[in-house]
Amino acid sequence: MKICIVTNSYPNEKNPGSSSVPYFHCKYIDEPILWISKTVEAKKMDVPDHVTLKEISFKDERTPDILRDDLHTGERRSICQKILTHLKILKRMRGVAFFLKSIPALIAFKPDIIACHQNLTILHGVFAKYFMGAKFVLHLHNNSEVEVLSNLWLLRVLVERVDAIFCLSENMGKMLENVVPSKAGKISYTTTGVDPELFKNMGVSRKNQLLAIGSFKWTKGYQYLLDAAAMVFSQHPEYSLVIVGDGEKKEAIVKQIEKLGILDKIKLTGIVPQQHVMELLNESMIFVMSSLREGVPRVLTEALACGTPAVITTGCNADDIIQDRGSLVETRDSDALAEAIMKLIDDKELWQRFSINASTISEENNWENVTRKVLNNYMAILGS
């Protein structure tokens, strides 16, 4: 079986979480694999011997905020505005140049199955299916990708061509069934995994420290986390917050920290190696995610594997795995976030129970088991 994986990028030092799901799939699928991604100007993670990495250089313009809001919220409802949104997308559709430059590599490789990750790569799948006879599967990793499908009929038309869709949770699957009902019977669930050899509970002494990890972008909801942190510090001045990440919203985050007067309580580390992430997870009391939209975040499973209870929002799309391992609050609710954090700080027995249960995530969500399910699905699709 020859598999072609298409992603927006390859995991790298600048953005280690990007495309991590297909990366770990590759580690445990010992089949010839062609990985097509856009060129990234950063040191890349190791490429497995059975994987050929083909990087494509093209002008990748960022979607303007106003257009991005149209796609993710669907607030512009008039027919004229919807037509305008589609014209804007066609004008600057990031996937077209990426796709056209990928064709020679696709033709030379002749895949049996093409696994497209994210909406950007759908054109690759349609081409491989209709011009090369490959099976076309689509992996969606975030609720926001489903929102884009809901608000952009052009993408929905293309998604109608897939042979199977993989998503990270039942919640996401239900959203997909409403958006593309014709594919309801072809949706599979494959959760995020964890590397148990790296992320585990080391049993070290923990600091009075909260920890958040993620890119500084709008979907992470950091403004709500910072407001919540200020409330926590007012009641628990012995605590501090470490945030790992970097990105476009850093300036806004720093300004809010200064405005709240908690500069001495917050540490921004930038992007750090995975070994350091593991150490931070083990030394922190509580892991916090204030996201507005996620799939099932890999970093959450890694935090739980380290025995670190979590406080997360409903936007994290991880209702199933957080049960009795942490607390779940509504998105955009700083008060609820602060209250849940302080309850874990004050209730030592609850923290201990959550910590013990959190460590069991590795038994069911390790990458080898997750990938085995994906591979079995691939084989069934090829045999159908």
KEKE-3310 file (N, C-alpha, C; in steps of 0.2 Angstrom, whole numbers, plus 5000, padded with zeros to 4 digits):
npx = (5004:5003:5005:5000:5002:4996:4999:4997:5010:5026:5030:5040:5053:5049:5035:5031:5019:5012:5004:5006:4999:4998:5011:5015:5007:5014:5025:5021:5016:5022:5024:5027:5028:5023:5025:5018:5020:5019:5034:5044:5053:5062:5070:5067:5057:5064:5063:5056:5063:5056:5048:5046:5049:5041:5043:5034:5035:5027:5017:5010:4997:4991:4974:4963:4957:4943:4938:4941:4933:4920:4921:4922:4912:4900:4893:4889:4875:4867:4863:4871:4882:4887:4890:4900:4910:4913:4919:4930:4937:4940:4948:4960:4963:4972:4975:4977:4989:4997:4992:4994:5008:5011:5007:5017:5024:5014:5010:5021:5023:5011:5000:4991:4982:4976:4979:4972:4975:4967:4957:4964:4970:4962:4960:4971:4967:4955:4960:4969:4960:4951:4959:4970:4965:4966:4961:4952:4954:4949:4956:4951:4955:4950:4937:4934:4937:4927:4917:4921:4918:4904:4901:4905:4901:4908:4919:4911:4906:4917:4921:4911:4916:4924:4931:4931:4930:4940:4938:4941:4933:4917:4908:4913:4910:4896:4894:4899:4890:4879:4883:4888:4878:4877:4888:4888:4888:4901:4910:4924:4931:4945:4955:4966:4983:4996:5014:5020:5033:5039:5030:5025:5021:5032:5033:5039:5042:5029:5026:5019:5011:5003:5000:5000:4999:5002:4999:5000:4986:4970:4961:4964:4960:4966:4964:4954:4959:4970:4962:4956:4967:4971:4961:4963:4976:4973:4967:4976:4990:5002:5003:5008:5009:5014:5016:5018:5023:5021:5017:5005:4997:5005:5009:4997:4994:5004:5002:4989:4993:5001:4991:4983:4991:4999:5012:5023:5019:5017:5025:5032:5038:5041:5043:5048:5059:5052:5056:5058:5045:5038:5045:5040:5026:5026:5030:5021:5005:4992:4985:4980:4968:4961:4954:4944:4941:4945:4952:4954:4965:4982:4992:4984:4982:4995:4998:4989:4994:5006:5001:4995:4982:4968:4961:4949:4940:4924:4926:4937:4934:4935:4927:4925:4937:4941:4934:4933:4946:4949:4942:4928:4923:4913:4916:4924:4922:4928:4926:4921:4932:4942:4936:4935:4949:4953:4946:4952:4964:4961:4955:4963:4961:4953:4961:4971:4964:4960:4973:4978:4969:4971:4984:4981:4978:4987:4986:4975:4976:4988:5000:5003:4992:4982:4986:4985:4972:4968:4976:4970:4957:4961:4965:4953:4946:4953:4950:4937)
npy = (4994:5011:5026:5043:5058:5073:5089:5105:5109:5103:5095:5105:5115:5128:5127:5115:5107:5107:5098:5086:5075:5067:5065:5056:5046:5041:5036:5024:5017:5007:5008:5012:5030:5046:5062:5077:5094:5112:5122:5125:5137:5132:5121:5105:5091:5074:5064:5049:5034:5027:5037:5049:5066:5079:5096:5110:5126:5141:5156:5160:5167:5175:5173:5187:5195:5199:5191:5179:5179:5178:5166:5157:5160:5163:5175:5184:5185:5188:5185:5191:5195:5182:5178:5187:5183:5170:5174:5181:5171:5162:5171:5172:5159:5148:5135:5132:5136:5128:5115:5114:5114:5102:5092:5085:5077:5069:5062:5055:5047:5039:5035:5023:5027:5043:5054:5067:5081:5094:5107:5115:5106:5098:5099:5091:5078:5076:5077:5066:5055:5055:5056:5047:5036:5034:5031:5042:5051:5061:5070:5079:5090:5100:5109:5121:5119:5112:5122:5131:5123:5122:5135:5138:5134:5129:5121:5111:5105:5099:5090:5081:5072:5063:5047:5043:5051:5057:5061:5069:5067:5063:5073:5082:5074:5074:5087:5087:5078:5086:5095:5089:5079:5068:5060:5054:5041:5038:5042:5042:5040:5045:5048:5060:5055:5050:5050:5038:5036:5047:5057:5056:5053:5059:5059:5070:5084:5096:5113:5128:5132:5136:5130:5134:5130:5133:5140:5158:5163:5168:5158:5152:5159:5166:5179:5177:5167:5175:5185:5176:5171:5182:5184:5172:5174:5184:5178:5168:5172:5165:5158:5156:5159:5150:5152:5143:5146:5155:5168:5177:5185:5189:5202:5208:5200:5202:5216:5215:5208:5217:5227:5221:5221:5210:5206:5201:5189:5181:5170:5170:5158:5157:5146:5129:5115:5098:5089:5099:5103:5092:5092:5104:5101:5091:5097:5107:5112:5112:5111:5122:5126:5137:5138:5142:5135:5119:5103:5087:5092:5088:5092:5092:5078:5075:5082:5076:5063:5065:5066:5077:5087:5095:5110:5114:5121:5120:5122:5115:5102:5090:5082:5069:5063:5071:5068:5065:5068:5081:5097:5105:5119:5132:5140:5157:5161:5168:5169:5157:5149:5153:5150:5136:5132:5137:5129:5117:5120:5122:5110:5097:5083:5081:5085:5075:5064:5067:5068:5054:5047:5054:5050:5038:5040:5036:5023:5020:5030:5030:5033:5022:5013:5021:5024:5011:5008:5018:5013:5001:5005:5012:5001:4994:5003:5003:4990:4990)
npz = (5000:4995:5002:5001:5010:5013:5019:5027:5033:5038:5054:5064:5072:5075:5075:5083:5085:5073:5061:5068:5070:5058:5057:5068:5064:5053:5059:5064:5054:5043:5028:5011:5010:5003:5008:5006:5008:5012:5010:5024:5033:5044:5056:5054:5061:5062:5048:5044:5038:5028:5023:5010:5009:5001:4999:4995:4988:4989:4987:5001:5007:5021:5028:5028:5043:5043:5032:5037:5049:5042:5037:5048:5057:5050:5050:5040:5031:5020:5003:4993:5001:5004:4991:4988:4998:4994:4981:4985:4992:4981:4974:4982:4985:4995:4992:4979:4971:4979:4976:4962:4960:4966:4958:4949:4958:4964:4953:4949:4961:4962:4971:4982:4991:4996:5009:5015:5025:5033:5026:5016:5008:5000:4986:4981:4984:4977:4964:4964:4966:4955:4943:4945:4951:4965:4982:4992:5007:5020:5033:5047:5059:5068:5075:5069:5056:5052:5053:5043:5032:5033:5030:5017:5002:4991:4996:5002:4991:4985:4996:4995:4987:4994:5000:5013:5029:5043:5059:5075:5086:5093:5094:5084:5074:5073:5070:5057:5051:5050:5041:5029:5025:5017:5019:5031:5034:5032:5041:5052:5069:5076:5089:5096:5100:5112:5116:5125:5130:5131:5137:5153:5170:5181:5194:5202:5213:5213:5208:5214:5202:5186:5170:5153:5136:5119:5102:5100:5095:5089:5091:5103:5114:5124:5130:5139:5148:5154:5161:5170:5176:5183:5193:5200:5205:5214:5225:5227:5229:5229:5218:5200:5182:5168:5151:5136:5120:5105:5093:5082:5090:5101:5105:5109:5120:5129:5131:5138:5149:5156:5158:5167:5177:5181:5178:5185:5188:5177:5165:5149:5139:5126:5111:5116:5117:5116:5126:5137:5137:5143:5155:5161:5161:5171:5182:5185:5193:5188:5172:5159:5147:5137:5125:5111:5100:5095:5090:5097:5108:5106:5115:5127:5130:5132:5143:5153:5153:5160:5172:5176:5181:5172:5167:5156:5142:5134:5121:5118:5114:5120:5128:5132:5136:5147:5157:5175:5175:5175:5174:5166:5158:5151:5135:5133:5146:5159:5173:5176:5173:5181:5194:5193:5192:5205:5213:5211:5216:5230:5234:5239:5238:5227:5217:5218:5215:5201:5196:5197:5189:5177:5172:5166:5153:5144:5142:5134:5124:5117:5104:5095:5096:5092:5079:5073:5072:5062:5051:5049:5045:5033:5026:5025:5017:5005:5001:4999)
capx = (5000:5007:5001:5002:5000:4996:4997:5000:5017:5029:5032:5046:5055:5045:5029:5031:5012:5009:5004:5009:4995:5000:5018:5015:5004:5020:5030:5019:5013:5028:5022:5030:5024:5025:5022:5018:5019:5022:5041:5044:5059:5063:5072:5061:5058:5066:5059:5057:5066:5051:5044:5049:5046:5041:5041:5032:5036:5022:5015:5004:4995:4986:4967:4962:4953:4936:4936:4941:4927:4915:4921:4921:4906:4894:4889:4886:4870:4864:4865:4876:4888:4890:4894:4907:4915:4916:4924:4936:4941:4943:4954:4966:4963:4979:4977:4977:4996:5000:4990:4997:5015:5012:5005:5022:5026:5009:5010:5027:5022:5006:4997:4984:4977:4979:4976:4972:4974:4965:4954:4969:4973:4956:4961:4975:4963:4950:4964:4972:4955:4948:4964:4975:4962:4967:4956:4953:4952:4950:4957:4949:4958:4948:4930:4934:4937:4920:4913:4923:4914:4897:4900:4908:4898:4913:4922:4907:4905:4923:4921:4906:4920:4929:4929:4930:4932:4942:4938:4944:4928:4910:4905:4915:4907:4889:4894:4900:4884:4874:4886:4888:4874:4878:4894:4887:4890:4908:4914:4927:4933:4952:4957:4973:4987:5002:5020:5021:5040:5041:5026:5023:5021:5039:5033:5043:5038:5026:5027:5012:5011:4998:5003:4996:5003:4998:5001:4997:4982:4964:4957:4966:4956:4971:4962:4950:4964:4973:4957:4955:4973:4971:4957:4966:4982:4971:4965:4981:4996:5008:5003:5011:5007:5019:5013:5023:5021:5022:5013:5003:4994:5009:5009:4991:4994:5009:4998:4984:4996:5003:4985:4980:4996:5001:5018:5027:5016:5017:5031:5031:5044:5042:5043:5053:5059:5047:5058:5056:5037:5037:5047:5035:5020:5027:5032:5015:5000:4986:4986:4974:4966:4955:4952:4938:4940:4950:4950:4956:4972:4988:4995:4980:4983:5002:4997:4986:4999:5010:4997:4993:4975:4967:4954:4948:4934:4920:4929:4943:4931:4938:4922:4925:4943:4942:4930:4937:4953:4950:4936:4926:4919:4911:4921:4923:4919:4934:4924:4920:4938:4945:4933:4937:4956:4954:4943:4957:4970:4959:4953:4969:4959:4950:4967:4975:4960:4961:4980:4979:4965:4974:4989:4979:4977:4992:4984:4971:4977:4995:5000:5003:4985:4978:4988:4983:4965:4968:4978:4965:4952:4964:4965:4946:4944:4956:4947:4929)
capy = (5000:5017:5032:5050:5062:5080:5094:5112:5110:5097:5097:5109:5118:5134:5125:5107:5104:5107:5091:5081:5069:5063:5063:5050:5040:5039:5032:5017:5014:5005:5007:5018:5036:5052:5067:5083:5100:5118:5123:5128:5139:5130:5115:5100:5085:5069:5061:5042:5031:5025:5043:5054:5072:5084:5102:5114:5133:5145:5162:5158:5173:5174:5175:5193:5194:5200:5186:5173:5179:5176:5158:5153:5162:5164:5181:5188:5180:5189:5181:5196:5194:5176:5177:5191:5179:5165:5177:5182:5164:5160:5175:5171:5152:5146:5128:5131:5135:5122:5109:5114:5113:5096:5087:5080:5072:5064:5057:5050:5042:5034:5032:5019:5031:5049:5056:5075:5084:5101:5109:5117:5100:5094:5098:5085:5072:5076:5075:5059:5050:5055:5055:5042:5030:5033:5032:5049:5051:5068:5071:5085:5090:5105:5111:5127:5117:5110:5128:5133:5119:5124:5142:5138:5128:5126:5116:5106:5101:5095:5085:5076:5067:5059:5040:5043:5057:5055:5067:5067:5066:5062:5080:5084:5070:5076:5093:5085:5075:5091:5099:5085:5073:5062:5057:5052:5034:5037:5046:5038:5044:5044:5053:5062:5051:5053:5046:5037:5035:5054:5060:5051:5056:5057:5059:5075:5089:5101:5120:5132:5134:5134:5130:5134:5128:5134:5146:5164:5165:5170:5152:5149:5162:5168:5184:5174:5164:5180:5187:5171:5171:5188:5182:5167:5177:5189:5174:5163:5175:5161:5155:5159:5155:5149:5150:5141:5147:5161:5169:5184:5188:5190:5209:5209:5196:5206:5222:5213:5206:5224:5231:5218:5221:5203:5205:5197:5182:5177:5169:5168:5155:5155:5139:5126:5108:5093:5087:5104:5103:5087:5094:5109:5097:5087:5102:5111:5109:5112:5113:5126:5127:5142:5138:5143:5130:5114:5096:5085:5094:5083:5094:5090:5071:5074:5084:5071:5058:5067:5066:5084:5088:5100:5114:5116:5124:5115:5123:5110:5097:5084:5081:5062:5061:5075:5066:5063:5069:5088:5101:5107:5125:5135:5145:5164:5163:5169:5168:5150:5146:5155:5146:5129:5132:5138:5123:5112:5122:5121:5103:5092:5076:5081:5086:5069:5059:5068:5066:5047:5046:5057:5046:5032:5041:5033:5016:5020:5035:5030:5033:5015:5010:5026:5023:5004:5009:5022:5009:4996:5009:5013:4994:4992:5007:5000:4983:4991)
capz = (5000:4995:5005:5000:5015:5011:5025:5027:5034:5042:5061:5065:5079:5075:5076:5084:5085:5067:5058:5073:5070:5053:5059:5072:5060:5049:5063:5065:5047:5039:5021:5007:5011:5001:5012:5003:5012:5010:5013:5030:5035:5051:5057:5054:5064:5058:5043:5044:5032:5023:5021:5006:5010:4996:5001:4989:4989:4985:4990:5006:5010:5027:5027:5032:5049:5041:5028:5042:5053:5038:5036:5054:5061:5046:5052:5035:5029:5014:4997:4990:5005:5003:4985:4989:5002:4989:4976:4989:4993:4974:4972:4986:4988:4996:4990:4972:4969:4982:4972:4955:4960:4969:4953:4947:4963:4964:4947:4950:4966:4961:4978:4982:4995:4998:5015:5015:5031:5033:5020:5011:5004:4997:4979:4980:4985:4971:4958:4965:4965:4948:4938:4947:4954:4972:4987:4995:5013:5023:5040:5050:5066:5072:5074:5065:5049:5050:5052:5036:5027:5034:5027:5011:4998:4986:4999:5003:4984:4985:5001:4993:4983:4998:5001:5020:5033:5049:5064:5082:5092:5091:5093:5078:5069:5073:5066:5050:5048:5048:5036:5024:5027:5012:5021:5038:5035:5030:5046:5057:5074:5078:5093:5097:5104:5116:5116:5132:5131:5133:5142:5158:5177:5184:5202:5205:5217:5209:5210:5213:5195:5181:5164:5146:5130:5112:5098:5101:5090:5091:5093:5109:5119:5129:5134:5145:5153:5158:5165:5175:5180:5188:5198:5204:5209:5219:5230:5228:5227:5229:5211:5194:5176:5163:5145:5131:5113:5101:5087:5080:5096:5107:5107:5112:5126:5133:5133:5143:5155:5159:5160:5173:5183:5184:5174:5189:5189:5171:5161:5142:5137:5118:5110:5119:5115:5119:5133:5141:5138:5147:5162:5163:5163:5177:5188:5186:5197:5184:5165:5158:5140:5136:5118:5108:5095:5095:5089:5103:5108:5108:5122:5133:5131:5135:5150:5157:5153:5165:5179:5177:5180:5167:5167:5149:5139:5129:5114:5117:5110:5123:5134:5133:5139:5152:5163:5181:5175:5176:5175:5160:5158:5145:5132:5135:5153:5163:5180:5177:5172:5188:5199:5192:5194:5212:5216:5211:5221:5237:5236:5237:5237:5221:5213:5218:5211:5194:5194:5196:5183:5171:5170:5163:5146:5139:5140:5128:5118:5114:5096:5092:5096:5088:5072:5071:5070:5056:5046:5048:5041:5027:5022:5023:5012:4999:5000:4997)
cpx = (5004:5002:5004:4998:5001:4994:5000:5007:5019:5031:5039:5047:5051:5038:5028:5024:5009:5010:5007:5005:4997:5008:5019:5011:5010:5024:5028:5016:5020:5026:5026:5025:5027:5021:5023:5016:5022:5029:5040:5051:5061:5066:5067:5063:5061:5061:5061:5059:5061:5046:5048:5045:5047:5039:5039:5032:5031:5020:5009:5002:4990:4979:4966:4957:4945:4934:4936:4935:4921:4915:4920:4915:4899:4890:4886:4881:4867:4867:4871:4883:4891:4893:4900:4912:4918:4921:4930:4941:4944:4949:4960:4966:4970:4981:4978:4985:4999:4999:4994:5004:5016:5010:5011:5024:5021:5009:5015:5026:5017:5003:4991:4979:4980:4975:4977:4971:4973:4962:4958:4971:4968:4957:4966:4971:4958:4954:4966:4966:4952:4953:4969:4971:4963:4961:4957:4950:4954:4951:4956:4951:4955:4941:4929:4934:4930:4915:4915:4918:4907:4896:4902:4906:4903:4917:4918:4906:4911:4923:4916:4910:4924:4926:4928:4933:4934:4941:4940:4939:4921:4906:4907:4911:4899:4889:4894:4894:4879:4876:4886:4885:4875:4884:4894:4889:4898:4913:4917:4930:4940:4955:4965:4977:4993:5008:5021:5028:5042:5037:5023:5024:5028:5039:5037:5038:5035:5026:5019:5012:5006:5002:4998:5001:4999:5000:4997:4992:4975:4960:4959:4963:4960:4968:4958:4954:4967:4968:4956:4961:4973:4967:4960:4972:4979:4969:4971:4988:5002:5009:5006:5008:5012:5015:5019:5020:5023:5017:5010:5000:4998:5009:5003:4991:4998:5005:4993:4987:4998:4997:4982:4985:4998:5008:5023:5025:5016:5024:5030:5038:5046:5041:5049:5053:5054:5049:5057:5049:5035:5039:5042:5028:5020:5028:5026:5009:4994:4988:4979:4973:4960:4952:4945:4936:4946:4948:4950:4963:4977:4991:4991:4981:4990:5002:4994:4990:5004:5007:4995:4986:4974:4961:4954:4941:4930:4923:4935:4940:4934:4934:4924:4931:4945:4939:4934:4944:4955:4943:4935:4922:4917:4916:4919:4921:4925:4932:4924:4927:4942:4942:4935:4945:4957:4951:4948:4963:4968:4957:4959:4966:4956:4956:4971:4971:4961:4968:4981:4975:4968:4980:4987:4978:4981:4990:4980:4972:4985:4995:5000:4996:4981:4979:4985:4976:4964:4971:4973:4959:4955:4963:4958:4944:4947:4952:4939:4928)
cpy = (5006:5023:5038:5054:5069:5085:5101:5113:5103:5099:5100:5112:5124:5132:5117:5104:5104:5100:5085:5074:5064:5061:5057:5044:5037:5034:5025:5014:5013:5003:5013:5024:5042:5057:5074:5089:5106:5119:5127:5130:5138:5123:5110:5094:5079:5066:5053:5039:5029:5031:5047:5061:5077:5091:5107:5122:5137:5151:5160:5164:5171:5177:5181:5191:5194:5194:5179:5173:5177:5168:5154:5155:5162:5170:5184:5183:5182:5186:5185:5195:5187:5175:5181:5187:5174:5168:5178:5176:5162:5164:5174:5164:5149:5139:5127:5131:5129:5116:5109:5112:5106:5090:5082:5075:5067:5059:5052:5045:5037:5031:5028:5023:5038:5052:5064:5077:5092:5102:5112:5112:5096:5094:5092:5079:5071:5074:5068:5054:5050:5054:5050:5036:5029:5034:5038:5050:5058:5067:5078:5085:5096:5107:5117:5125:5115:5117:5131:5129:5121:5131:5143:5132:5125:5121:5110:5101:5096:5089:5080:5070:5062:5052:5039:5049:5054:5061:5064:5066:5065:5068:5083:5080:5072:5083:5092:5082:5080:5095:5095:5078:5067:5058:5054:5045:5033:5041:5042:5042:5041:5049:5054:5057:5054:5048:5044:5036:5042:5057:5055:5055:5054:5057:5064:5080:5094:5108:5123:5136:5132:5134:5130:5133:5129:5140:5152:5166:5165:5164:5150:5153:5164:5174:5182:5171:5169:5183:5183:5171:5176:5187:5177:5170:5181:5184:5169:5167:5171:5157:5159:5156:5155:5148:5149:5142:5154:5162:5176:5188:5190:5197:5210:5206:5200:5212:5220:5211:5212:5227:5228:5218:5215:5201:5200:5190:5178:5176:5167:5165:5155:5148:5135:5118:5103:5091:5092:5104:5098:5088:5099:5106:5094:5091:5107:5108:5108:5114:5116:5127:5131:5143:5139:5138:5125:5108:5093:5086:5089:5085:5092:5083:5070:5077:5079:5065:5059:5068:5073:5086:5094:5104:5116:5118:5119:5116:5118:5104:5090:5082:5074:5060:5065:5072:5063:5063:5077:5091:5104:5113:5128:5140:5152:5166:5163:5167:5161:5146:5147:5150:5139:5128:5132:5132:5117:5113:5120:5114:5098:5085:5075:5081:5079:5064:5060:5066:5059:5045:5048:5053:5040:5033:5038:5026:5015:5024:5035:5029:5027:5012:5014:5024:5016:5005:5013:5017:5004:4999:5010:5006:4992:4996:5005:4994:4984:4992)
cpz = (5000:4997:5003:5006:5013:5017:5023:5028:5037:5049:5061:5071:5080:5077:5077:5084:5078:5064:5062:5072:5064:5054:5063:5069:5056:5053:5064:5059:5043:5032:5018:5008:5007:5005:5008:5007:5009:5013:5019:5032:5042:5051:5058:5058:5060:5054:5043:5038:5026:5021:5016:5007:5004:4998:4995:4992:4985:4990:4995:5010:5016:5026:5031:5038:5047:5037:5033:5046:5049:5038:5042:5058:5056:5047:5046:5031:5023:5008:4994:4994:5005:4997:4985:4993:4998:4984:4979:4990:4986:4972:4975:4989:4988:4993:4983:4969:4972:4978:4966:4955:4963:4964:4951:4952:4964:4959:4947:4955:4965:4967:4977:4986:4997:5004:5016:5022:5031:5026:5014:5006:5000:4989:4977:4980:4979:4965:4958:4964:4958:4942:4939:4950:4961:4976:4991:5002:5016:5030:5043:5057:5071:5070:5069:5057:5047:5049:5045:5031:5027:5030:5020:5006:4993:4989:5000:4996:4984:4990:4999:4989:4987:4999:5009:5024:5040:5053:5071:5087:5089:5090:5086:5072:5068:5069:5059:5047:5046:5042:5029:5025:5023:5014:5028:5039:5034:5035:5051:5063:5076:5082:5093:5101:5108:5116:5123:5135:5134:5138:5147:5165:5180:5191:5205:5209:5212:5212:5210:5207:5190:5175:5158:5141:5123:5109:5100:5096:5093:5094:5100:5115:5125:5133:5140:5150:5157:5163:5171:5179:5185:5194:5203:5208:5215:5226:5232:5226:5226:5222:5206:5188:5171:5156:5139:5124:5111:5096:5086:5085:5102:5110:5111:5119:5131:5136:5139:5149:5159:5161:5166:5179:5186:5180:5178:5190:5183:5168:5155:5140:5130:5117:5113:5116:5119:5125:5138:5143:5143:5155:5165:5165:5170:5183:5190:5190:5192:5177:5163:5150:5140:5129:5116:5103:5095:5091:5096:5104:5110:5114:5128:5134:5134:5142:5155:5158:5159:5172:5181:5176:5176:5169:5160:5148:5135:5122:5113:5114:5113:5129:5136:5137:5146:5158:5168:5180:5175:5176:5168:5161:5151:5142:5134:5141:5158:5171:5181:5177:5179:5193:5199:5194:5202:5216:5216:5216:5228:5239:5234:5235:5230:5216:5213:5214:5203:5192:5192:5190:5176:5168:5166:5155:5141:5138:5134:5122:5116:5107:5092:5091:5092:5080:5069:5069:5063:5050:5044:5044:5034:5023:5020:5017:5005:4997:4997:4990)
residu = (MET:LYS:ILE:CYS:ILE:VAL:THR:ASN:SER:TYR:PRO:ASN:GLU:LYS:ASN:PRO:GLY:SER:SER:SER:VAL:PRO:TYR:PHE:HIS:CYS:LYS:TYR:ILE:ASP:GLU:PRO:ILE:LEU:TRP:ILE:SER:LYS:THR:VAL:GLU:ALA:LYS:LYS:MET:ASP:VAL:PRO:ASP:HIS:VAL:THR:LEU:LYS:GLU:ILE:SER:PHE:LYS:ASP:GLU:ARG:THR:PRO:ASP:ILE:LEU:ARG:ASP:ASP:LEU:HIS:THR:GLY:GLU:ARG:ARG:SER:ILE:CYS:GLN:LYS:ILE:LEU:THR:HIS:LEU:LYS:ILE:LEU:LYS:ARG:MET:ARG:GLY:VAL:ALA:PHE:PHE:LEU:LYS:SER:ILE:PRO:ALA:LEU:ILE:ALA:PHE:LYS:PRO:ASP:ILE:ILE:ALA:CYS:HIS:GLN:ASN:LEU:THR:ILE:LEU:HIS:GLY:VAL:PHE:ALA:LYS:TYR:PHE:MET:GLY:ALA:LYS:PHE:VAL:LEU:HIS:LEU:HIS:ASN:ASN:SER:GLU:VAL:GLU:VAL:LEU:SER:ASN:LEU:TRP:LEU:LEU:ARG:VAL:LEU:VAL:GLU:ARG:VAL:ASP:ALA:ILE:PHE:CYS:LEU:SER:GLU:ASN:MET:GLY:LYS:MET:LEU:GLU:ASN:VAL:VAL:PRO:SER:LYS:ALA:GLY:LYS:ILE:SER:TYR:THR:THR:THR:GLY:VAL:ASP:PRO:GLU:LEU:PHE:LYS:ASN:MET:GLY:VAL:SER:ARG:LYS:ASN:GLN:LEU:LEU:ALA:ILE:GLY:SER:PHE:LYS:TRP:THR:LYS:GLY:TYR:GLN:TYR:LEU:LEU:ASP:ALA:ALA:ALA:MET:VAL:PHE:SER:GLN:HIS:PRO:GLU:TYR:SER:LEU:VAL:ILE:VAL:GLY:ASP:GLY:GLU:LYS:LYS:GLU:ALA:ILE:VAL:LYS:GLN:ILE:GLU:LYS:LEU:GLY:ILE:LEU:ASP:LYS:ILE:LYS:LEU:THR:GLY:ILE:VAL:PRO:GLN:GLN:HIS:VAL:MET:GLU:LEU:LEU:ASN:GLU:SER:MET:ILE:PHE:VAL:MET:SER:SER:LEU:ARG:GLU:GLY:VAL:PRO:ARG:VAL:LEU:THR:GLU:ALA:LEU:ALA:CYS:GLY:THR:PRO:ALA:VAL:ILE:THR:THR:GLY:CYS:ASN:ALA:ASP:ASP:ILE:ILE:GLN:ASP:ARG:GLY:SER:LEU:VAL:GLU:THR:ARG:ASP:SER:ASP:ALA:LEU:ALA:GLU:ALA:ILE:MET:LYS:LEU:ILE:ASP:ASP:LYS:GLU:LEU:TRP:GLN:ARG:PHE:SER:ILE:ASN:ALA:SER:THR:ILE:SER:GLU:GLU:ASN:ASN:TRP:GLU:ASN:VAL:THR:ARG:LYS:VAL:LEU:ASN:ASN:TYR:MET:ALA:ILE:LEU:GLY:SER)
# end
